[in-house]
Amino acid sequence: MMSAFQQTEQAHQLEYLKRPCFEGLTGFHDRAFQFLPDYAHWNLAEPIREKARDLFNHPEPEHEIHWHTYASHGCSSQACCVNFLLPMADKPDMLSLWVDHVLGLQGAKVVPIETRSGTDWSLAFEWFPPTDYLNEANKKGIRPRGSNSTSVDAALQFDYNGEHHLLLIEWKYIEKYGSTRTAKDIAGDPTRDKRYSNIWKRPHGPIRSDTSLKLQDFYLNPWYQLLRQQMLAYHAENDPFSGFDRATVLHISPGGNDALKRVNGAAFQDCEGSNLFEAFRNLLDPQLSDRFRSITTEAAFAPLAGWPEADWLPWLRDRYPNLFAMQAMEHNR
């Protein structure tokens, strides 16, 4: 059953896509809120469509960035993430100010994180570290970006107080998760055990050593995704060859998506914390609890209203008005 937030957002996106400029572009699988394959790029703001194509495409297939299956859906979290963040991907000075805001710093300096087709980008999408810390490469040693391996929706690197930082960004929009797993999903547990059993918990992983939870408890989403991304951050920070002194996961989601923040799964009901994000942070080793941050979408992008160069803000407010309706500055640090 759809949550109240999902119903509200889908209704808005459906109404938005009824505008004359989208006539004949939607209706994939008879869904009025999903673009036809040839017009999927129309789910992005017009000024960034070509930029997104240049960034995601690559002449070498193993370096191509994959779009999610439902990236053409009006409520796609990947499209939402790209619409908010891609306009800053080639603006390191603006990104630096944004990092200062979301992390509560002063003086962060964002530096390019990758070069694609001869262009330096200060923000990468569907990113993972070069090293396969989570043992997820296929038989050919390949991890596709955006599918069949652990990545984050976006990532950047910055210098601050003499240290080199990695910021891994996970983006949510209308997602919500159940409390049970399917038999098909459970069938993959032996592979998960083989990959993660030695890297998830202290002293070789981020989860506190005194937890009574088993690794298998974390195979329920969103706990599974939270754990894998936190393991990426932990092992990138602890790898002496990575170049990172500190790696942090930043989780961005709408303040109104209460269903997402609900603590799901029987094994997690006794965890300390008023919501999913607090509970997960409390499961980290106390020395690492500040390596996971969460912030509402509203709070994360509130400063754009005072930045004249944020010329895509009016479009964002038109496309996602409910993500600007609550300008509550809720930082869960």
Secondary structure as GFF3:
##gff-version 3
##sequence-region A 1 333
A	DSSP	alpha_helix	4	16	.	.	.	ID=ss1
A	DSSP	three_ten_helix	20	22	.	.	.	ID=ss2
A	DSSP	three_ten_helix	28	30	.	.	.	ID=ss3
A	DSSP	three_ten_helix	37	43	.	.	.	ID=ss4
A	DSSP	three_ten_helix	46	48	.	.	.	ID=ss5
A	DSSP	alpha_helix	49	56	.	.	.	ID=ss6
A	DSSP	three_ten_helix	61	63	.	.	.	ID=ss7
A	DSSP	alpha_helix	77	85	.	.	.	ID=ss8
A	DSSP	three_ten_helix	86	88	.	.	.	ID=ss9
A	DSSP	alpha_helix	92	103	.	.	.	ID=ss10
A	DSSP	beta_strand	109	111	.	.	.	ID=ss11
A	DSSP	beta_strand	114	116	.	.	.	ID=ss12
A	DSSP	beta_strand	119	121	.	.	.	ID=ss13
A	DSSP	beta_strand	124	127	.	.	.	ID=ss14
A	DSSP	beta_strand	152	160	.	.	.	ID=ss15
A	DSSP	beta_strand	163	171	.	.	.	ID=ss16
A	DSSP	alpha_helix	183	186	.	.	.	ID=ss17
A	DSSP	alpha_helix	189	196	.	.	.	ID=ss18
A	DSSP	three_ten_helix	215	219	.	.	.	ID=ss19
A	DSSP	alpha_helix	223	238	.	.	.	ID=ss20
A	DSSP	beta_strand	246	253	.	.	.	ID=ss21
A	DSSP	alpha_helix	258	261	.	.	.	ID=ss22
A	DSSP	three_ten_helix	266	268	.	.	.	ID=ss23
A	DSSP	alpha_helix	276	283	.	.	.	ID=ss24
A	DSSP	three_ten_helix	286	291	.	.	.	ID=ss25
A	DSSP	beta_strand	292	296	.	.	.	ID=ss26
A	DSSP	alpha_helix	297	300	.	.	.	ID=ss27
A	DSSP	three_ten_helix	302	306	.	.	.	ID=ss28
A	DSSP	alpha_helix	313	319	.	.	.	ID=ss29
A	DSSP	three_ten_helix	321	323	.	.	.	ID=ss30
A	DSSP	beta_strand	331	332	.	.	.	ID=ss31
###
